[in-house]
Amino acid sequence: MRDTRESRLLLVLLIAIAFALITVDIRGGQESPVDGARQAAAAVFGRSRTVWPPPSTP
């Protein structure tokens, strides 16, 4: 990907949105507006531990 002004602006915008979502999530506590998305991500990515367990040490 070429390093253009638009790509840098997109990167800055995505980082700003990420920080805003983190702030809203932290301030919301248990009643966070992004709690549903967090639980959905935990359900999807949490299963990967049971599907691919880490190798056991001898």
Beta strands, then each sheet from edge to edge (+ up, - down):
end
